[in-house]
């Protein structure tokens, strides 16, 4: 039986349409730019792949505490986070609603625990397709497959406010993780979701999006960020 990592149940997106490869062929035929879409998601429960998703309560947005987001070059952002264990259940249970509230208020579409000073392999994601909340909790996520095809997209980060750069990553990925109930799941994603998942998992390994660009561009962005933070604190 899965470990009860967290008691809170959140809604996950379940497939009703074509498989990933069919969707990619459809996009090619329709000449749809994957970077212009939110990203396709296929979520599978390893223990019950055909089960219906559980009804989800709304994510707290007013009652949960808003956590301070660490700003680069805070050393916690460059440290590898440790795996979540059953002993962390209470911490994770309390942290998830706070992370969602913090992410929504920022606003952002993804937030990793190290960004709020907690060195655990936990991240939350919500692309908010059609302006409707579709939150995903990923505990101990890992990329288990990536396409050889690459895609370049402009990225930003709540820990590097107002800084943006083009980053090249695999266009499609498969991610394995545990959800908030302890069930093991997998996601296949492309487009924005693929970027978001890779970006957030990078955070758990102490990697920022600027680590994927040239040293020259990275240094320019970091100097610009430092200057803006000094002016803000003045």
Phi and psi in degrees as a GROMACS rama.xvg file:
@    title "Ramachandran Plot"
@    xaxis  label "Phi"
@    yaxis  label "Psi"
@TYPE xy
-68.5603  149.161  UNK-2
-68.5485  135.73  UNK-3
-77.833  77.521  UNK-4
-61.1212  -45.7933  UNK-5
-144.419  142.649  UNK-6
-83.7627  -20.101  UNK-7
-68.5915  132.991  UNK-8
-107.583  129.331  UNK-9
-121.975  154.963  UNK-10
-74.9272  136.349  UNK-11
-113.716  152.399  UNK-12
-83.4719  125.716  UNK-13
-112.716  149.408  UNK-14
-76.75  139.427  UNK-15
-128.019  -6.08625  UNK-16
-111.939  -152.912  UNK-17
-72.6915  162.932  UNK-18
-70.0382  166.115  UNK-19
-56.2152  -47.7887  UNK-20
-66.006  -33.0916  UNK-21
-67.181  -40.5393  UNK-22
-64.5188  -40.3227  UNK-23
-64.1634  -39.448  UNK-24
-65.4103  -38.2505  UNK-25
-63.3354  -41.5735  UNK-26
-62.7993  -41.4119  UNK-27
-63.6422  -41.6288  UNK-28
-65.6306  -37.0469  UNK-29
-89.1293  -4.10753  UNK-30
57.1073  44.6738  UNK-31
-87.5442  128.285  UNK-32
-75.5334  116.045  UNK-33
-55.7335  -30.1684  UNK-34
-69.5062  -15.0506  UNK-35
-91.8217  -2.12409  UNK-36
-109.586  160.547  UNK-37
-69.773  -24.5792  UNK-38
109.069  139.16  UNK-39
-87.6054  141.809  UNK-40
-129.388  135.196  UNK-41
-126.65  115.426  UNK-42
-108.515  131.297  UNK-43
-128.167  131.47  UNK-44
-89.1971  120.609  UNK-45
-64.2523  -28.9718  UNK-46
-86.3456  -25.7736  UNK-47
-149.254  74.2775  UNK-48
-64.5431  -18.2578  UNK-49
-107.344  6.72339  UNK-50
-70.535  153.365  UNK-51
-80.7012  146.761  UNK-52
-67.3827  145.685  UNK-53
-75.5088  149.358  UNK-54
-63.4738  143.461  UNK-55
-119.162  135.132  UNK-56
-71.8229  160.8  UNK-57
-66.9113  148.44  UNK-58
-78.1254  131.044  UNK-59
-57.914  131.07  UNK-60
-124.575  -14.0469  UNK-61
-118.966  -32.2359  UNK-62
-84.9804  -34.2179  UNK-63
-71.7138  148.252  UNK-64
-68.1443  137.555  UNK-65
-86.5183  122.203  UNK-66
-90.8998  146.361  UNK-67
-68.6319  135.619  UNK-68
-94.5219  127.183  UNK-69
-69.6662  141.735  UNK-70
-110.502  136.323  UNK-71
-59.8319  142.17  UNK-72
-98.7779  44.9625  UNK-73
-53.861  129.31  UNK-74
-62.7105  -24.7062  UNK-75
-61.6997  -31.9676  UNK-76
-69.7226  -15.6254  UNK-77
-105.993  6.12974  UNK-78
-101.084  145.025  UNK-79
-75.0764  129.975  UNK-80
-78.4474  153.455  UNK-81
-91.9705  158.633  UNK-82
-65.7174  144.143  UNK-83
-74.5384  136.757  UNK-84
-122.126  167.684  UNK-85
-55.7113  -27.5039  UNK-86
-67.0052  -16.4816  UNK-87
-92.2639  6.15282  UNK-88
-54.3935  -47.0176  UNK-89
-64.5955  -41.2073  UNK-90
-62.5702  -46.4842  UNK-91
-67.0208  -40.5132  UNK-92
-58.3019  -42.0193  UNK-93
-75.7326  -29.3659  UNK-94
-78.8791  -36.0262  UNK-95
-56.75  -53.6346  UNK-96
-62.8062  -32.8761  UNK-97
-68.2706  -38.297  UNK-98
-66.8435  -40.7142  UNK-99
-64.1517  -45.4714  UNK-100
-59.1827  -45.0962  UNK-101
-61.649  -44.077  UNK-102
-64.4596  -46.3898  UNK-103
-64.431  -38.1641  UNK-104
-74.2398  -23.4485  UNK-105
-57.0068  -50.9498  UNK-106
-91.8376  159.1  UNK-107
-152.684  176.751  UNK-108
-115.982  -0.877502  UNK-109
-159.554  148.053  UNK-110
-152.782  133.038  UNK-111
-106.561  148.376  UNK-112
-54.4153  -39.8423  UNK-113
-59.9294  -25.08  UNK-114
-68.4024  -18.3409  UNK-115
-112.164  21.8739  UNK-116
84.5978  11.8532  UNK-117
-111.369  117.527  UNK-118
-90.2465  62.6294  UNK-119
-122.464  152.035  UNK-120
-83.6655  78.3678  UNK-121
-141.227  134.031  UNK-122
-144.568  153.403  UNK-123
-122.351  146.02  UNK-124
-140.369  140.762  UNK-125
-155.803  107.105  UNK-126
-76.2953  -12.884  UNK-127
50.5907  56.9583  UNK-128
-61.7828  135.103  UNK-129
56.1912  30.9493  UNK-130
60.7371  22.5186  UNK-131
-111.579  137.857  UNK-132
-70.6563  134.644  UNK-133
-140.592  68.3054  UNK-134
-70.7067  143.288  UNK-135
-129.117  132.684  UNK-136
-107.734  128.804  UNK-137
-122.799  114.751  UNK-138
-105.107  130.756  UNK-139
50.0991  50.35  UNK-140
-74.1204  150.66  UNK-141
-148.462  142.004  UNK-142
-79.6608  119.754  UNK-143
-106.436  -10.1585  UNK-144
-159.495  145.014  UNK-145
-143.457  145.034  UNK-146
-73.7979  154.122  UNK-147
-77.0463  -22.6651  UNK-148
-69.0072  136.983  UNK-149
-109.527  158.362  UNK-150
-141.232  142.32  UNK-151
-112.737  132.051  UNK-152
-146.412  145.855  UNK-153
-70.7298  131.619  UNK-154
-123.197  152.952  UNK-155
-135.353  -176.8  UNK-156
-158.596  139.923  UNK-157
-64.7016  -21.8991  UNK-158
-88.6737  -3.66492  UNK-159
-133.35  68.2157  UNK-160
-57.7785  135.995  UNK-161
67.8546  16.3277  UNK-162
-113.969  133.571  UNK-163
-140.69  149.614  UNK-164
-159.875  152.67  UNK-165
-75.3133  129.396  UNK-166
-125.475  136.098  UNK-167
-103.087  127.862  UNK-168
-140.56  168.916  UNK-169
-55.5224  138.153  UNK-170
-70.7198  -29.3992  UNK-171
-136.611  143.309  UNK-172
-140.159  156.512  UNK-173
-116.785  128.451  UNK-174
-120.325  132.54  UNK-175
-106.484  139.55  UNK-176
-160.277  174.222  UNK-177
-110.048  138.81  UNK-178
-86.2244  -173.084  UNK-179
-70.9457  -10.7083  UNK-180
-97.0559  -5.98186  UNK-181
95.78  0.0246522  UNK-182
-78.3051  137.603  UNK-183
-81.4156  135.09  UNK-184
-136.934  166.447  UNK-185
-135.872  146.414  UNK-186
-126.332  134.745  UNK-187
-108.238  128.425  UNK-188
-141.568  151.581  UNK-189
-135.683  -174.691  UNK-190
59.185  -144.539  UNK-191
-61.7409  -37.0124  UNK-192
-63.5982  -41.3129  UNK-193
-60.4468  -42.5307  UNK-194
-63.1843  -46.9408  UNK-195
-62.0946  -44.5123  UNK-196
-61.9585  -45.4126  UNK-197
-65.2343  -40.3862  UNK-198
-60.9399  -46.2448  UNK-199
-71.6602  -38.3636  UNK-200
-65.8605  -34.8473  UNK-201
-54.5511  -43.1291  UNK-202
-56.2733  -36.6228  UNK-203
-70.4001  -17.1885  UNK-204
-104.657  11.4687  UNK-205
74.3736  26.4884  UNK-206
-113.735  130.779  UNK-207
-103.783  160.975  UNK-208
-62.3784  -26.8351  UNK-209
-71.3213  -14.6126  UNK-210
-73.7137  -9.50402  UNK-211
-96.7406  0.296347  UNK-212
-112.784  176.101  UNK-213
-65.9956  155.574  UNK-214
-60.0475  -36.9176  UNK-215
-62.7514  -49.9502  UNK-216
-65.7282  -39.1723  UNK-217
-62.4951  -45.6252  UNK-218
-63.8576  -36.9521  UNK-219
-64.0864  -44.3075  UNK-220
-66.2022  -40.6077  UNK-221
-67.7446  -36.9332  UNK-222
-66.4568  -41.5077  UNK-223
-62.9135  -42.8286  UNK-224
-63.0105  -45.1069  UNK-225
-60.5475  -40.7322  UNK-226
-65.2355  -43.8571  UNK-227
-65.1093  -36.8425  UNK-228
-69.7546  -35.4906  UNK-229
-63.695  -43.013  UNK-230
-65.4622  -36.9881  UNK-231
-66.0259  -37.5491  UNK-232
-83.4236  -11.3766  UNK-233
